[in-house]
Amino acid sequence: MRIKALDFTCAAIFSLLCSVMLTGCATQGRAVGQPESPRSPNIVPQDIVEHVRAMGLVVETGVAGLYQKHQSMGDLAGVTKAPNQKYGMDERQFVDVFAPEVRSAKPVPVVVFIHGGAFVGGAASTPGSFQNDNLGKFFARNNVVFVNVEYRLAPAYPWPAAGQDFSAAVNWTRLNIDKFGGDPARIFVMGQSAGGAHAAHYSFDRRTQANGGKDGVIGSILLSPVVSYESIKTAAAYYGSDPKPDMAPLAHVNERKLPVFLGFAQYDPPMFQRDAALLFSALCARDGICPIIKNIQQHSHLSEIFHINTADDSLGSDLLTFVRDVSTR
């Protein structure tokens, strides 16, 4: 019952943000507070639905094992993968590039992704696991070049090391992605969880942007991002024990105006739901129109990305629509 109460509270928060902050507030996608289009109850596998509900509002890694049987581990049909493309000297400063096997006549959009891991862990890819490679396969099979970024981690490399690495990776993409059929003038940055913090910071904070902001970035995909000062204070390993307020991505939201796709999971821990609400509010106020926002039903903090490239289309089509719409503006 607590979970249902919190879900209702979050829905109410988003509706309230629209009704109170802006007269005639509208989103660029589905109206806030409206139910999503009906989906088959079998879209999300039942074992995962039951597992996610039983775990509740936590970051829980066991769901990864459940997805192993739903993901095509070594299958690169329709995809070419170019691993370990170096953008720096450190052993973790590299990207894996996933591109459509059949190159289009014209360059295609590019998504540059940075993974999460509580600022101290995680990996762009892991031998024997589908994690994050599933994203590369999904985008490449849908005619989008995908750049999967590895980067240095805290505590050995505290703030702003990860942000600097992401900026260097975006710059590498700008300079090299045409070799893979990607368009350097149509780049989207994407991050999830701690990676969402780095992607958000890059999106908004002009100090971090490659080539003085002339970086080809035209949109931002932020999934359960860590963006508030209250939240970065819980990540001392990266931000330090007494972080400055301007380390929080929210402090820079007015510096660069990019189209944003904002997503969070139904069973995200409260911190991530709160930060989604705060960022949504700030973007509504900044632009006078609210960004696309997606409450990913029946999913958790991790399954929100683990399910991509399976029969479950809870999020994938929405991401592709955003990329294609923004790319053609």
Long-range contacts (C-beta under 8 A, 24 or more apart in sequence): 3-53, 3-56, 3-57, 3-267, 6-57, 6-270, 6-273, 7-266, 10-273, 10-277, 10-295, 11-295, 13-277, 14-277, 14-280, 14-293, 17-277, 17-280, 17-281, 17-284, 17-290, 18-284, 18-290, 21-281, 21-284, 21-285, 22-284, 22-285, 22-288, 22-289, 22-290, 25-284, 25-289, 25-290, 26-289, 26-290, 27-289, 27-290, 27-291, 27-292, 27-293, 28-259, 28-289, 28-290, 28-291, 28-292, 29-292, 29-293, 29-294, 29-318, 29-322, 30-292, 30-294, 32-290, 32-293, 36-295, 36-297, 39-297, 39-313, 39-314, 43-311, 43-312, 43-313, 43-314, 44-298, 44-299, 44-307, 44-312, 44-314, 45-70, 45-312, 48-298, 48-303, 48-307, 49-298, 52-267, 52-298, 52-299, 52-300, 52-303, 53-267, 55-267, 55-300, 56-267, 57-267, 57-268, 57-269, 57-270, 58-269, 58-300, 58-301, 59-118, 59-193, 59-269, 59-300, 59-301, 59-302, 60-300, 60-301, 60-302, 61-302, 63-300, 63-302, 63-303, 63-306, 64-129, 64-131, 64-302, 64-306, 67-130, 67-303, 67-306, 67-307, 67-310, 68-129, 68-130, 70-307, 70-310, 70-311, 70-312, 71-130, 71-134, 71-306, 71-309, 71-310, 72-130, 72-137, 72-309, 73-128, 73-130, 75-137, 76-137, 77-101, 78-102, 78-140, 78-141, 79-136, 79-137, 79-140, 79-141, 80-140, 80-180, 81-133, 81-136, 82-180, 83-125, 85-172, 85-176, 87-165, 87-168, 87-169, 87-171, 87-172, 88-165, 88-168, 90-152, 92-150, 92-151, 92-152, 92-153, 92-165, 93-150, 93-151, 93-152, 93-165, 93-168, 93-169, 94-124, 94-150, 95-124, 95-147, 95-148, 95-149, 95-150, 95-169, 95-172, 95-173, 96-124, 96-125, 96-133, 96-136, 96-147, 96-148, 96-150, 97-145, 97-146, 97-147, 97-148, 97-177, 97-180, 98-133, 98-136, 98-137, 98-139, 98-140, 98-145, 98-146, 98-147, 98-148, 99-140, 99-145, 99-146, 99-180, 99-181, 99-182, 100-140, 100-141, 100-143, 100-145, 100-181, 101-140, 103-181, 104-143, 104-181, 106-183, 107-178, 107-181, 107-182, 107-183, 107-184, 107-186, 108-143, 108-144, 108-145, 108-181, 108-182, 108-183, 108-186, 109-144, 109-145, 109-182, 109-183, 109-186, 109-187, 109-188, 109-323, 109-324, 109-327, 110-144, 110-145, 110-146, 110-147, 110-173, 110-177, 110-182, 110-183, 110-184, 110-186, 110-187, 110-188, 111-139, 111-144, 111-145, 111-146, 111-147, 111-187, 111-188, 111-189, 111-190, 111-221, 111-323, 112-147, 112-149, 112-166, 112-169, 112-170, 112-173, 112-187, 112-188, 112-189, 112-190, 113-146, 113-147, 113-148, 113-149, 113-190, 113-191, 113-192, 113-195, 114-149, 114-151, 114-162, 114-166, 114-169, 114-189, 114-190, 114-191, 114-195, 114-198, 114-199, 115-148, 115-149, 115-191, 115-192, 115-195, 116-191, 116-192, 116-193, 116-194, 116-195, 116-196, 116-224, 117-153, 117-193, 117-194, 117-195, 118-193, 118-194, 118-235, 119-153, 119-154, 119-162, 119-194, 119-197, 119-235, 119-237, 119-238, 119-239, 120-153, 120-154, 120-155, 120-237, 120-238, 121-153, 122-153, 122-194, 122-195, 123-150, 124-148, 124-149, 124-150, 130-306, 130-309, 131-306, 132-305, 134-305, 134-306, 134-308, 134-309, 134-310, 135-305, 135-308, 135-309, 137-309, 138-308, 138-309, 138-316, 139-320, 141-309, 142-320, 144-320, 144-323, 145-177, 145-180, 145-181, 145-182, 147-173, 147-177, 151-198, 154-235, 154-237, 154-238, 155-237, 155-238, 158-237, 158-238, 158-239, 158-240, 159-238, 159-239, 159-240, 159-243, 159-247, 160-208, 160-247, 162-198, 162-238, 163-198, 163-201, 163-202, 163-205, 163-208, 164-208, 166-198, 166-199, 166-202, 166-208, 167-202, 167-208, 167-209, 167-210, 168-210, 170-202, 170-209, 170-210, 170-215, 170-217, 171-210, 171-211, 171-215, 173-216, 174-210, 174-211, 174-215, 174-216, 183-216, 184-216, 185-216, 185-218, 186-216, 186-218, 186-327, 187-215, 187-216, 187-217, 187-218, 188-217, 188-218, 188-219, 188-220, 188-221, 188-323, 188-326, 189-217, 189-219, 189-220, 189-221, 190-220, 190-221, 190-222, 190-223, 191-221, 191-222, 191-223, 191-225, 192-223, 192-224, 192-225, 192-304, 192-305, 193-223, 193-224, 193-225, 193-226, 193-272, 193-301, 194-226, 194-235, 194-238, 196-222, 196-223, 196-224, 196-225, 196-226, 196-227, 197-225, 197-226, 197-227, 197-232, 197-249, 199-225, 200-225, 200-227, 200-249, 200-279, 201-249, 201-252, 203-249, 203-256, 203-258, 203-260, 204-249, 204-252, 204-253, 204-254, 204-255, 204-256, 204-258, 205-249, 205-252, 205-255, 205-256, 206-252, 206-255, 206-256, 209-256, 213-256, 217-258, 218-258, 218-259, 218-326, 218-327, 219-258, 219-259, 219-260, 219-261, 219-322, 219-323, 219-326, 220-258, 220-259, 220-260, 220-261, 221-260, 221-261, 221-263, 221-319, 221-322, 222-260, 222-261, 222-262, 222-263, 222-279, 223-263, 223-264, 223-304, 223-305, 224-263, 224-264, 224-265, 224-268, 224-272, 224-275, 224-276, 224-301, 224-304, 225-249, 225-262, 225-272, 225-275, 225-276, 225-279, 226-271, 226-272, 226-275, 227-275, 227-278, 227-279, 228-274, 228-275, 228-278, 230-274, 231-271, 231-274, 231-275, 234-271, 249-279, 250-278, 250-279, 250-282, 253-279, 253-282, 253-283, 253-286, 254-286, 257-286, 257-287, 259-291, 259-322, 259-326, 260-291, 260-292, 261-291, 261-292, 261-294, 261-318, 261-319, 261-322, 262-291, 262-292, 262-293, 262-294, 263-293, 263-294, 263-295, 263-296, 263-304, 263-315, 263-318, 264-294, 264-295, 264-296, 264-304, 265-295, 265-296, 265-299, 265-300, 265-301, 265-303, 265-304, 266-295, 266-296, 266-297, 266-298, 266-299, 266-300, 267-299, 267-300, 267-301, 268-300, 268-301, 268-304, 269-301, 272-301, 292-318, 292-322, 294-318
